Amino acid sequence: MADSLRSQLDKRLTRLKSERDSNWLPEWRDLSDYILPRAGRFNTSDVNKGQRRDKKIINPRATFAARTLAAGMHSGMTSPASPWFKLGTPDPGLMQYGPVKEWLYAVEKAMREVMARSNLYNVLPTIYGEEGVFGTAAMAALPDERDTVRFYPFTVGSYMIANSDRQQVDTLYREFKMTARQMEQQFGKSALSGTTQQLLSTNSEAWIEVCHATQPNESREHGRKDNTNMAYQSAYWEKGGDNDKLLRQSGFQEFPVMAPRWDVLGEDVYGTGPGSQCIGSTRALQLMERRKAELVEKGVRPPMGAPASLQVQKASILPGSITYLDDMQQGAKFAPLWDVNPAWLGQLRGEIAAEEQIADTAFFVDLFLMISQLDGERTAYEIATRKEEKMLMLGPVLERQNDDLLDPCVDQVFHLMVEQSIPRWMGLLPGNPLLPPPPKEMGGLDLRIEYTSILAQAQRAVEGSAIERAIGFAGTVANIKQDPSSLDLLDTDNALREYFKVTAVPPALIRSDDAVQAIREQRAQAQQQAEMQQQLGSAIEGVKVLSQADTGGNNALTQITGMM
């Protein structure tokens, strides 16, 4: 007899959880304890617990470095203050067609408005922070009636993921808790187990364990359009609830989960990040901080030696206090047994600074705070050169962010906006569509995403610098030779377009090829008319001069006239 869907889900959840817990959970606990104590949920009972979790941290340098990385990645890749992506078509020539260019620009603007209205920019810093420390992060982009899309972050330890044959995450299982009241609001009372229904009347704020699975729908019937036959299956069920009963079963046309990984080795499912690279130094840093505190305390409150006669007498090392010794006792004294060597304090501070530098290097603090950390005055060229050098180190990570996080995020937002717009384009629903209808030239074409954030531009700055140097060198050669023909080798139109592309100039500021050609034709006609006017003016002036010439005497004009 075939297993029910609920039984299949429970079995796969158990397998994924066992694999994760035996291979990854110990390291994640370590990273949470020493770097990001408030992140991670390794037991469902941890929900809504506010007790301190930073008891193993004395020196929080790695925590501060992780915070800098999260802020730097967010402001450098997905800053809401400036456009960080633009849309294009696979055919570059089509991009120069006016209606297509205008439609793409309108879509970009509408998508940025939807993203700004949602909670995306509140969630992304958390995702970057967890990915940097634990190597893996996850969030879901789900449709929302108010804001079109809403993003839900999942902290490490609360979910399990699996890869497709293309080594991309296509499955996410998670365990979490909801109150009985929340469950009624989301799933309806009839979907709940009998125990949970009773809690609604006795203790509606009681916490219940819930499981959720999002995975490829391998049992779907192709051709059917209902929500249980979509490309991806979504199922909620109550852990320990009624057998074979689901809270809700639905689906998605696109995988709604983004699970970015900092660095992945081979067939690994979960990634590793800067936190794993500096966890040893971070633990050593806490040990040395304890030793430094012990050293300082021994200097301030040293272990004391005293004669046996003071065993029942008052003895103190407090400032201003007096301890009386028996003069008759030979060699009696009340003195420290161990003197602190101040040089050791400097040695410890040096070792602590070295370990702190390791944490800063692992989390790319020197990149994100590069300009503020430069000593003395620096030229713009030197700053740009250093930025390019640092970007070479971060380049592979940014490419993975595009593949695992940003591409799926932009795709999902666009997909949800299209779903809202199609019925309104067709007049089936009232209200304004979020997107304008596309021109007919866009029919059946996929969109291409290009990133224009600060970090993306910094990556392309090398190409932009090459164009600048090429144009500058060509101008220098032409100036030295005093011959403009040296510039004939340079296609200035293509050079400018490539430069505008790498510097992310808005498409609305760049004229199409047709518009440029029309302007040049108008300019050529105007120049031609100006030359004709000049020639006509010269001819008129010549006629005027001739008409005023003296033809009565013997001069050159009369001689020429006589010869004719």
C-alpha positions as CSV (number, residue, x, y, z in Angstrom):
1,M,0.0,0.0,0.0
2,A,1.4,3.4,-1.0
3,D,2.2,5.8,1.7
4,S,0.0,8.9,2.1
5,L,1.4,12.3,1.3
6,R,1.6,13.1,5.0
7,S,3.7,9.9,5.6
8,Q,6.0,10.7,2.7
9,L,6.6,14.2,4.0
10,D,7.3,13.0,7.5
11,K,9.8,10.4,6.2
12,R,11.7,12.9,4.1
13,L,11.7,15.5,6.9
14,T,13.3,12.9,9.1
15,R,16.0,12.0,6.6
16,L,16.9,15.6,5.8
17,K,17.0,16.5,9.5
18,S,19.2,13.6,10.4
19,E,21.7,14.5,7.6
20,R,21.8,18.1,8.6
21,D,22.1,17.5,12.4
22,S,24.9,15.0,12.1
23,N,27.0,17.0,9.6
24,W,26.4,20.7,10.1
25,L,24.5,21.4,13.4
26,P,27.6,21.2,15.7
27,E,29.5,23.8,13.7
28,W,26.5,26.1,13.5
29,R,26.1,26.0,17.3
30,D,29.7,26.9,17.7
31,L,29.3,29.8,15.2
32,S,26.2,31.0,17.0
33,D,27.8,30.8,20.5
34,Y,30.9,32.8,19.5
35,I,29.9,35.1,16.7
36,L,26.1,35.6,16.2
37,P,24.5,34.5,19.5
38,R,21.0,35.8,18.7
39,A,20.8,33.9,15.3
40,G,20.0,30.2,14.9
41,R,17.2,28.1,16.3
42,F,18.4,24.6,17.1
43,N,15.3,23.5,19.0
44,T,11.7,24.5,18.3
45,S,11.4,25.2,22.0
46,D,13.7,28.2,21.5
47,V,10.9,30.3,20.1
48,N,10.2,33.6,21.9
49,K,13.0,33.0,24.5
50,G,14.7,36.3,25.5
51,Q,17.5,35.1,27.8
52,R,21.1,36.0,27.1
53,R,22.9,33.8,24.6
54,D,26.2,35.7,24.5
55,K,27.7,34.3,27.6
56,K,30.7,32.8,25.8
57,I,31.7,36.1,24.2
58,I,34.0,38.5,26.0
59,N,35.6,40.2,23.0
60,P,32.8,40.8,20.3
61,R,35.2,41.8,17.5
62,A,33.9,39.0,15.2
63,T,30.3,40.0,15.9
64,F,31.1,43.6,14.9
65,A,32.9,42.3,11.8
66,A,29.9,40.2,10.8
67,R,27.7,43.2,11.3
68,T,29.9,45.3,9.0
69,L,29.8,42.6,6.3
70,A,26.0,42.4,6.5
71,A,25.7,46.2,6.2
72,G,28.3,46.4,3.5
73,M,26.7,43.7,1.4
74,H,23.3,45.3,1.7
75,S,24.4,48.8,0.9
76,G,26.8,47.6,-1.8
77,M,24.5,45.1,-3.6
78,T,20.8,46.0,-2.9
79,S,20.7,49.5,-1.5
80,P,17.2,50.9,-1.7
81,A,18.7,54.4,-2.1
82,S,19.8,53.7,-5.7
83,P,18.7,51.3,-8.6
84,W,20.6,48.1,-8.2
85,F,19.3,46.2,-11.2
86,K,18.0,46.8,-14.7
87,L,16.2,44.7,-17.2
88,G,17.3,43.9,-20.8
89,T,16.6,41.5,-23.7
90,P,18.7,38.7,-25.1
91,D,18.8,40.7,-28.4
92,P,21.0,43.9,-27.9
93,G,19.5,45.4,-31.1
94,L,16.0,45.2,-29.6
95,M,17.2,47.2,-26.6
96,Q,17.6,50.2,-28.9
97,Y,14.0,50.1,-30.1
98,G,12.1,52.9,-28.4
99,P,8.9,51.1,-27.2
100,V,10.9,48.2,-25.8
101,K,13.3,50.5,-24.0
102,E,10.4,52.6,-22.5
103,W,8.6,49.4,-21.4
104,L,11.6,47.9,-19.7
105,Y,12.3,51.2,-17.9
106,A,8.6,51.3,-16.7
107,V,8.8,47.7,-15.5
108,E,12.1,48.4,-13.6
109,K,10.5,51.5,-11.9
110,A,7.3,49.5,-10.9
111,M,9.4,46.6,-9.5
112,R,11.5,48.9,-7.4
113,E,8.4,50.5,-6.0
114,V,6.9,47.1,-5.1
115,M,10.2,46.1,-3.4
116,A,10.4,49.3,-1.5
117,R,6.8,48.9,-0.3
118,S,7.5,45.3,0.9
119,N,9.7,44.3,3.7
120,L,12.6,43.2,1.4
121,Y,15.0,45.8,2.7
122,N,14.4,44.8,6.3
123,V,15.0,41.1,5.6
124,L,18.1,41.3,3.3
125,P,20.6,42.5,6.0
126,T,19.6,39.5,8.2
127,I,20.1,37.2,5.2
128,Y,23.6,38.6,4.4
129,G,24.5,38.4,8.1
130,E,23.5,34.7,8.5
131,E,25.1,33.8,5.2
132,G,28.4,35.4,6.1
133,V,28.6,33.6,9.5
134,F,27.0,30.3,8.8
135,G,27.6,30.1,5.1
136,T,23.9,29.5,4.3
137,A,20.8,31.6,4.6
138,A,17.2,31.2,3.4
139,M,14.1,33.3,2.9
140,A,10.8,32.9,1.0
141,A,9.0,35.4,-1.3
142,L,5.3,34.8,-1.0
143,P,2.3,36.6,-2.5
144,D,0.7,39.2,-0.3
145,E,-2.7,40.9,-0.7
146,R,-1.5,44.2,0.7
147,D,2.0,44.6,-0.7
148,T,2.0,42.2,-3.6
149,V,4.9,40.3,-2.1
150,R,6.2,39.7,1.4
151,F,9.5,38.1,2.4
152,Y,10.0,35.7,5.3
153,P,13.5,35.0,6.6
154,F,14.3,31.6,8.2
155,T,17.1,31.4,10.7
156,V,19.7,28.7,10.5
157,G,18.8,25.4,12.3
158,S,15.1,25.8,11.6
159,Y,15.1,24.5,8.1
160,M,16.6,21.8,5.9
161,I,17.4,22.1,2.1
162,A,18.2,19.8,-0.8
163,N,19.7,20.3,-4.2
164,S,18.4,19.5,-7.7
165,D,20.5,17.7,-10.3
166,R,21.9,21.2,-11.3
167,Q,23.2,21.7,-7.7
168,Q,20.7,24.4,-7.1
169,V,18.4,24.4,-4.0
170,D,14.9,23.3,-5.0
171,T,13.6,21.9,-1.7
172,L,13.1,23.4,1.7
173,Y,11.6,21.7,4.8
174,R,11.3,23.6,8.1
175,E,10.0,23.2,11.6
176,F,8.6,26.1,13.5
177,K,6.0,27.1,16.1
178,M,2.7,29.0,15.8
179,T,0.1,29.8,18.4
180,A,-3.3,28.1,18.2
181,R,-4.8,31.5,17.3
182,Q,-2.4,32.1,14.5
183,M,-3.1,28.6,13.1
184,E,-6.8,29.3,13.0
185,Q,-6.2,32.6,11.2
186,Q,-4.0,31.0,8.6
187,F,-5.5,27.6,8.0
188,G,-9.0,27.7,9.4
189,K,-10.4,25.9,12.4
190,S,-11.6,22.8,10.5
191,A,-8.1,22.1,9.3
192,L,-6.7,21.9,12.9
193,S,-6.3,18.7,15.0
194,G,-8.8,18.1,17.7
195,T,-6.2,19.0,20.4
196,T,-5.5,22.3,18.8
197,Q,-9.2,23.1,18.4
198,Q,-9.6,22.6,22.1
199,L,-6.7,25.0,22.8
200,L,-8.6,27.7,20.9
201,S,-11.1,27.9,23.8
202,T,-8.7,27.1,26.7
203,N,-5.3,28.7,25.8
204,S,-5.3,30.2,22.3
205,E,-1.7,31.5,22.8
206,A,-0.3,28.0,23.3
207,W,2.6,27.2,21.0
208,I,2.1,24.3,18.5
209,E,4.8,22.7,16.4
210,V,4.2,23.0,12.6
211,C,6.1,21.6,9.6
212,H,6.2,23.1,6.1
213,A,7.6,21.5,2.9
214,T,8.3,23.2,-0.4
215,Q,9.6,20.9,-3.1
216,P,9.2,19.9,-6.7
217,N,5.8,18.4,-7.4
218,E,6.7,15.0,-8.9
219,S,3.2,13.7,-8.7
220,R,1.4,16.5,-10.5
221,E,-0.8,15.9,-13.5
222,H,0.5,18.0,-16.4
223,G,-2.2,20.1,-18.1
224,R,-4.2,20.7,-14.9
225,K,-4.0,24.3,-13.6
226,D,-5.2,23.9,-10.0
227,N,-2.9,24.8,-7.1
228,T,-2.1,21.2,-6.3
229,N,-0.7,20.5,-9.7
230,M,1.8,23.3,-10.0
231,A,5.5,22.8,-10.6
232,Y,6.3,23.1,-6.8
233,Q,4.3,21.6,-4.0
234,S,3.7,23.4,-0.7
235,A,2.3,21.5,2.3
236,Y,1.8,22.4,6.0
237,W,1.1,19.9,8.7
238,E,0.8,19.7,12.4
239,K,3.7,17.8,14.0
240,G,2.2,15.0,16.1
241,G,-1.3,15.9,14.9
242,D,-4.0,13.7,13.4
243,N,-2.6,11.0,11.1
244,D,-2.6,11.7,7.3
245,K,-4.1,15.2,7.9
246,L,-2.6,18.3,6.3
247,L,-3.2,21.8,7.4
248,R,-3.0,23.0,3.8
249,Q,-1.8,21.8,0.5
250,S,-1.1,24.2,-2.4
251,G,1.7,25.0,-4.9
252,F,3.8,27.5,-6.7
253,Q,4.7,28.0,-10.4
254,E,8.1,29.2,-9.4
255,F,10.3,28.1,-6.5
256,P,9.6,30.8,-3.9
257,V,12.6,30.2,-1.7
258,M,16.0,31.9,-2.0
259,A,18.8,30.0,-0.3
260,P,22.1,31.8,-0.9
261,R,25.3,30.1,0.1
262,W,28.6,31.9,0.5
263,D,30.8,29.1,-0.8
264,V,29.9,25.5,-1.7
265,L,32.3,22.6,-2.1
266,G,31.4,20.1,-4.8
267,E,28.1,18.3,-4.1
268,D,27.6,19.8,-0.6
269,V,24.1,21.1,0.1
270,Y,25.0,23.7,2.7
271,G,27.7,26.3,2.3
272,T,30.5,27.7,4.5
273,G,31.3,31.3,5.0
274,P,33.8,33.7,6.7
275,G,32.5,32.6,10.1
276,S,34.0,29.2,9.6
277,Q,37.3,30.7,8.5
278,C,37.8,32.7,11.7
279,I,36.0,30.6,14.4
280,G,39.3,29.2,15.7
281,S,40.8,32.7,16.1
282,T,37.5,33.9,17.7
283,R,37.6,31.2,20.3
284,A,41.3,31.9,20.9
285,L,40.4,35.6,21.3
286,Q,38.0,34.8,24.1
287,L,40.6,32.7,25.9
288,M,43.2,35.5,25.7
289,E,40.7,38.0,26.9
290,R,40.2,35.8,30.0
291,R,44.0,35.5,30.5
292,K,44.4,39.3,30.2
293,A,41.7,39.8,32.8
294,E,43.5,37.3,35.1
295,L,46.8,39.1,34.5
296,V,45.3,42.5,35.4
297,E,43.5,41.1,38.4
298,K,46.8,39.5,39.7
299,G,48.4,42.9,39.4
300,V,45.6,44.7,41.2
301,R,44.8,42.0,43.7
302,P,47.8,39.8,43.9
303,P,48.0,36.5,45.9
304,M,49.4,37.4,49.3
305,G,51.8,35.7,51.7
306,A,51.5,36.3,55.5
307,P,52.9,34.8,58.7
308,A,50.9,32.1,60.4
309,S,50.2,34.5,63.3
310,L,47.8,36.5,61.0
311,Q,45.6,33.5,60.4
312,V,43.1,34.6,62.9
313,Q,43.9,38.3,62.7
314,K,42.7,41.1,60.4
315,A,44.5,41.2,57.0
316,S,43.6,43.5,54.1
317,I,45.0,44.7,50.8
318,L,42.4,47.5,50.4
319,P,43.8,51.0,49.9
320,G,44.3,52.8,53.2
321,S,43.9,49.7,55.2
322,I,46.6,48.6,57.9
323,T,47.6,45.1,58.7
324,Y,49.7,44.7,61.9
325,L,52.6,42.3,62.1
326,D,54.4,40.9,65.1
327,D,57.9,42.6,65.3
328,M,59.2,39.7,67.4
329,Q,58.7,37.3,64.5
330,Q,61.9,37.1,62.5
331,G,61.3,37.9,58.8
332,A,57.6,38.3,59.2
333,K,56.1,40.2,56.3
334,F,52.8,40.7,54.5
335,A,53.6,40.9,50.8
336,P,52.6,39.6,47.3
337,L,53.7,36.1,46.4
338,W,53.8,36.9,42.7
339,D,54.7,40.1,41.0
340,V,53.1,40.9,37.6
341,N,55.5,41.6,34.7
342,P,53.9,44.5,32.9
343,A,55.6,43.4,29.6
344,W,53.2,40.4,29.4
345,L,50.2,42.7,29.3
346,G,51.6,44.3,26.1
347,Q,52.3,40.9,24.7
348,L,48.7,39.8,25.3
349,R,47.3,42.9,23.7
350,G,49.5,42.3,20.7
351,E,48.2,38.8,20.3
352,I,44.6,40.0,20.8
353,A,45.0,42.6,18.1
354,A,46.4,39.9,15.7
355,E,43.4,37.7,16.3
356,E,41.0,40.6,15.8
357,Q,42.7,41.4,12.5
358,I,42.0,37.8,11.4
359,A,38.3,38.3,12.1
360,D,38.3,41.6,10.2
361,T,40.0,40.0,7.2
362,A,37.7,37.1,7.1
363,F,34.6,39.3,7.0
364,F,36.1,41.8,4.5
365,V,36.0,44.7,6.9
366,D,39.0,46.2,5.1
367,L,36.9,46.3,1.9
368,F,33.7,47.7,3.3
369,L,35.5,50.3,5.4
370,M,38.4,50.9,3.0
371,I,38.2,54.6,2.6
372,S,37.7,55.4,6.3
373,Q,40.7,53.2,7.2
374,L,43.1,54.9,4.8
375,D,45.9,56.7,6.6
376,G,46.5,60.3,5.4
377,E,45.4,61.8,2.1
378,R,44.8,59.6,-0.9
379,T,44.1,60.4,-4.5
380,A,41.0,59.3,-6.2
381,Y,43.1,57.1,-8.5
382,E,44.7,55.3,-5.5
383,I,41.3,54.7,-3.9
384,A,39.9,53.4,-7.2
385,T,42.9,51.1,-7.6
386,R,42.7,49.7,-4.1
387,K,38.9,49.1,-4.6
388,E,39.6,47.2,-7.7
389,E,42.2,45.1,-5.9
390,K,39.8,44.3,-3.1
391,M,36.9,43.5,-5.5
392,L,39.0,40.7,-7.0
393,M,38.7,38.9,-3.6
394,L,35.0,39.4,-3.4
395,G,34.1,38.7,-7.1
396,P,33.3,35.0,-6.9
397,V,31.1,35.6,-3.9
398,L,29.1,38.2,-5.7
399,E,28.6,35.9,-8.7
400,R,27.1,33.3,-6.4
401,Q,24.8,35.9,-4.8
402,N,23.5,36.7,-8.3
403,D,22.8,33.0,-9.0
404,D,21.4,32.0,-5.6
405,L,19.7,35.2,-4.2
406,L,19.2,38.1,-6.5
407,D,18.2,36.4,-9.8
408,P,15.5,34.3,-8.0
409,C,14.3,37.3,-6.0
410,V,13.9,39.6,-9.1
411,D,12.3,36.7,-11.0
412,Q,9.8,36.0,-8.2
413,V,8.8,39.7,-7.8
414,F,8.3,40.0,-11.6
415,H,6.3,36.8,-11.7
416,L,3.9,37.9,-9.0
417,M,3.5,41.3,-10.6
418,V,2.7,39.7,-13.9
419,E,0.1,37.4,-12.2
420,Q,-1.6,40.5,-10.8
421,S,-1.5,42.4,-14.1
422,I,-2.7,39.8,-16.7
423,P,-6.4,39.8,-15.6
424,R,-6.4,43.6,-15.6
425,W,-4.8,43.7,-19.1
426,M,-7.6,41.5,-20.3
427,G,-10.3,43.5,-18.5
428,L,-11.3,40.6,-16.2
429,L,-10.6,42.4,-13.0
430,P,-11.0,46.1,-12.0
431,G,-8.1,48.3,-11.0
432,N,-4.8,49.3,-12.5
433,P,-2.2,46.7,-13.4
434,L,1.1,46.8,-11.7
435,L,2.9,46.5,-15.0
436,P,2.1,48.0,-18.4
437,P,1.3,45.6,-21.2
438,P,4.4,44.6,-23.1
439,P,4.9,45.6,-26.7
440,K,4.4,42.9,-29.3
441,E,8.1,42.7,-30.0
442,M,8.6,41.3,-26.5
443,G,6.3,38.3,-27.1
444,G,7.9,35.0,-26.0
445,L,11.2,36.6,-25.0
446,D,12.9,36.1,-21.6
447,L,14.2,39.1,-19.8
448,R,17.9,39.5,-18.9
449,I,18.8,40.9,-15.5
450,E,21.9,43.2,-15.2
451,Y,23.0,44.5,-11.8
452,T,24.0,48.1,-11.3
453,S,24.8,48.2,-7.6
454,I,27.9,49.8,-6.1
455,L,29.7,46.5,-5.9
456,A,28.6,45.4,-9.3
457,Q,29.9,48.7,-10.8
458,A,33.1,48.2,-8.9
459,Q,33.5,44.9,-10.5
460,R,33.1,46.4,-13.9
461,A,35.3,49.4,-13.1
462,V,38.3,47.5,-14.5
463,E,36.6,47.5,-17.9
464,G,35.6,51.1,-17.6
465,S,39.2,52.1,-16.7
466,A,40.4,50.2,-19.8
467,I,38.1,52.3,-22.0
468,E,39.2,55.5,-20.4
469,R,42.9,54.6,-20.8
470,A,42.3,53.6,-24.5
471,I,40.6,56.9,-25.4
472,G,43.2,58.9,-23.4
473,F,46.1,57.1,-25.2
474,A,44.5,57.6,-28.6
475,G,44.1,61.3,-27.9
476,T,47.7,61.5,-26.7
477,V,49.0,59.9,-29.9
478,A,46.9,62.2,-32.1
479,N,48.1,65.2,-30.2
480,I,51.8,64.1,-30.5
481,K,51.5,63.4,-34.2
482,Q,49.3,66.5,-34.8
483,D,47.3,64.2,-37.1
484,P,43.6,63.4,-36.2
485,S,43.7,60.4,-38.6
486,S,45.2,58.5,-35.6
487,L,41.7,58.5,-34.1
488,D,40.2,56.7,-37.1
489,L,41.0,53.3,-35.5
490,L,38.7,54.2,-32.6
491,D,34.9,53.6,-32.9
492,T,33.8,56.4,-30.6
493,D,30.1,55.4,-30.7
494,N,30.7,51.9,-29.5
495,A,33.3,53.1,-27.0
496,L,30.7,55.5,-25.4
497,R,28.0,52.8,-25.4
498,E,30.3,50.3,-23.7
499,Y,31.4,53.0,-21.2
500,F,27.8,54.0,-20.4
501,K,27.0,50.3,-20.0
502,V,29.7,49.6,-17.4
503,T,29.0,52.8,-15.5
504,A,25.2,51.9,-15.4
505,V,24.0,55.1,-17.0
506,P,20.1,55.0,-17.1
507,P,18.8,53.9,-20.5
508,A,16.5,56.9,-20.6
509,L,19.6,59.2,-20.9
510,I,21.0,57.3,-24.0
511,R,19.5,58.0,-27.4
512,S,18.7,55.1,-29.7
513,D,20.6,54.5,-32.9
514,D,17.7,55.9,-35.0
515,A,17.6,59.0,-32.9
516,V,21.4,59.5,-33.2
517,Q,21.2,59.0,-37.0
518,A,18.4,61.5,-37.3
519,I,20.3,64.1,-35.3
520,R,23.4,63.6,-37.4
521,E,21.4,63.9,-40.6
522,Q,19.8,67.2,-39.4
523,R,23.3,68.5,-38.4
524,A,24.7,67.5,-41.8
525,Q,21.8,69.3,-43.6
526,A,22.3,72.3,-41.4
527,Q,26.0,72.4,-42.2
528,Q,25.3,72.0,-45.9
529,Q,22.7,74.8,-45.8
530,A,25.2,77.0,-43.9
531,E,27.9,76.3,-46.5
532,M,25.4,77.1,-49.3
533,Q,24.4,80.3,-47.6
534,Q,28.1,81.2,-47.2
535,Q,28.8,80.5,-50.9
536,L,25.7,82.5,-51.9
537,G,26.8,85.4,-49.7
538,S,30.2,85.4,-51.2
539,A,28.7,85.4,-54.8
540,I,26.3,88.2,-53.9
541,E,29.2,90.2,-52.4
542,G,31.2,89.6,-55.5
543,V,28.4,90.8,-57.7
544,K,28.0,93.9,-55.5
545,V,31.7,94.7,-55.8
546,L,31.6,94.3,-59.6
547,S,28.5,96.5,-59.9
548,Q,30.3,99.2,-58.1
549,A,33.6,98.9,-60.1
550,D,34.7,101.7,-62.5
551,T,34.5,100.5,-66.1
552,G,35.1,103.9,-67.7
553,G,38.9,104.0,-67.4
554,N,41.8,101.9,-68.5
555,N,42.2,99.3,-65.7
556,A,42.4,95.6,-65.3
557,L,38.7,95.1,-65.3
558,T,38.2,97.0,-68.6
559,Q,41.1,95.1,-70.1
560,I,39.5,91.8,-69.1
561,T,36.2,92.9,-70.4
562,G,37.8,94.0,-73.7
563,M,39.5,90.6,-74.1
564,M,36.1,88.9,-73.7
